[in-house]
Amino acid sequence: MNIGQNILNLRKSAKLSQEQLAEKMGVTRQTISNWELDESSPDLKQGKELSKIFNVSLDDLTGDSTFEYLGKTDNEKKITIISPIENVIVTCNKIQSSSKYKGGKDSPKYALFGSDENNNTVFGANNTFLGWYEDKEQISKEIMEIKEAFMSGTSLYELKYNVEVKKQLMGMKLRIKK
């Protein structure tokens, strides 16, 4: 994922047209289009403004992680996610997958996080680690099912596709337990 795709996803999640976002930013609609198509990128000042408009960190805006707002942009609706492997329960309105981790062939490749945008700290949203995933297909299925549960009005979801890992002290190597 790239900044252009992130801007596009955030704009759509906020139910803003390119024209509406351009007006808020003080730029043209074509500028927004160019950002979303990765033909150009916002400067640092514009990036900070986008972060404020969408209530995300600059890391979320510029990183290659995938984040999904589950509910309305006013953050009223939430879902509780249970991760039995990690022994974590979090009530959230946003989920986020990491970018692909590099590691050995038996290492997990992605991590999933949940956060409640209404429960920000001084440093921004407090992301809670939910679990490790073996590959892109598994984390994508999990995210899809969480979104489907949320949209159907389910208030509780238990993770299904995350994997248990064995942490090793030397180099913090993570291995999927088979």
N, C-alpha and C positions, 0 to 999 in steps of 0.2 A: 504494500500500500504506500502511497506517496501523498504529499501535501495537497495536491490537486484533488485526488480522490477523497481525502479527509474533508476538505472544504465542501465538496459536493455532498458527501454523506451528512455532514453537520447541517448544511443548508436545508437539505430535504427533511432531516429529522426535525428541524425548527419550523418546517412548513413555510419557508421563505422562497420567493422567486429570486432569480438573479437580479432583477430590477430592485426588489426590496432590499436585498443585501447590499447592492451597490449604493443605494440611497443612504443606508446606515453608515457605510464606510466612506462616503464622499468620493466615490469613484464611478466609472461608467459600467454599464452592464457588460460591455465587451471585456473590460478588465477582469471581472468575475469569471466570465467564460474562459478567458485565457488562463487564469489560475487553475480552474477546474480541468482544463485540457493539458495542463503542464507546459503551456507555451511560454508562460512567465510565472513568477512567484511573487507573493507579497513581500515587501521589505519588512524589517524588524518592527517598525512602528505599526504597520498594517497588521502584522502577525499578532502583536499584542492586542490590537483592537478586535481582531477576529476571536482571539481567546476570550476576551471579555463578553463579546456578543453571544458566543456559544457556551460560555461558562466551562471551558476546558483549559488545561495547562498548555503552554507552548510545546511541551514534549508530546502531548496528545495530538496537537495540531500538526506538528512537523514530523513526528515519528512514523514508523511503518507498522505500528500496531493497529489493530482493528478494534474499534469501539462501537458499541451499539447502544443507543438510548432505547430503553424498553417502553417508556411511557410518554405521556404528554410532555411538551417542553416546559410546562410549569412544575414538573417533577412530583405531581400529586400521587400517581399510581405506582405501586411497588410490588415486588415479588420476593419471597423469602427462598433462598437457595441453600440447600443442605449438601455439604460435601463430607460424606462419612469417612472417606479415606484420610482426609486432612483434619477431620473432627472440627469443622467450621460451619457456622450458620450465619448468613448475612442477609439482611433485607436491603434490596437495592433497586435502583431504577436505571442503572447503567452496567453493562458488562463489557469487558475488554480482553482481547487476546493479545499475547505478546507477539513480537516478531519472532521469526524462526531462530531458535537457539542452535549454536554450533556445538557439536559434541560427538561422541562415539556413536556407532550404529545402534547401540542399545540404550542410548540416552533419549529422554523425552525431548520433543522438539518445540512444544508450545506450552504456555501457561495461561490460565484463565483467572481473571480478577473480577470482582464485583464492587460497586461503590454506590453510595447514596449521595447524590449531588446536593441534597439539603443539609447534609451533615459534614460540611467542609471544615478543615482546620486552617490555621494561618498559612499552611503550605499548600492549600488546595484540597481537592477531594481526597478522602481517605480510602485508598484501594485496599481490598481484602483479597489475599491469595486464596483461590478456590481449588485449584488442582492442576496436575500435569497431564499432557496429552502426547500420545505417541506420534501422531502425524496430523496434517492439515485436515484430512477428511474427518477424523474423530472430533476435533475441536469445532469444526464447522457444523457437524451434526448436532453437537451439544448446544451450540449457540442457536441454531434453528429451532430445536425443541424448547429451549428456554423461551424464545420469542413467541412460539406457538402457544405455550402454556400461559404466558403473560397475556397474550391477545384474547385467549378464551376465558380469561377471568380467574384462572387458577392462581391461588395465592401462595402455593408451596411447590417447589420443584427440587427433586433429588438428582444430583449428577449421576450420569450413567456411563459415560465414555472415558472418564479420567482414569489414569493408571497410578498404581502404587509405585513409589520409587525407593531405592535404597541409597541413602546418603553416605558417601565415604569421605573421611577426613582429608586424605591427601588429594589436594586439588579440587575438593568438593565435587567429585565426579558423581553424577546421578545415573542410576541404571534402572531400567524397568524391571520390576520383579516378575518373572515368568511363572 
